Amino acid sequence: MAAVSLSVSTVKPLGDRVFVKVSASEEKTAGGILLPDTAKEKPQVGEVSAVGPGKRGEGDSYQGLEVKVGDQVLYSKYAGTDIKLGNEDYVLLSEKDILAIVG
């Protein structure tokens, strides 16, 4: 999937969406072999940069999200939309695609 490039300064997710800054992928294997870009796996860990208000409940109320800005999260490998903001990689995904908060 191609990444979407944006030239904006802020992104505010809607609903139960979460905006995650992708962690850098491994440059070499445990044995010391350098990996080319085509052989690197897509990272599944990142830091939450922004969160939406949550799922809309009855009336005008929102059910808050379990994650907050600054949390390190593990998410599904093929989830979300890849976004390039400046020279940083992000992924915009639904809260249900987040598997765990890592400490």
Summary of the structure (lengths in Angstrom):
residues: 103
radius of gyration: 15.2
end to end distance: 29.4
largest distance: 56.5
contacts: 248
relative contact order: 0.30
helix: 6%
strand: 42%
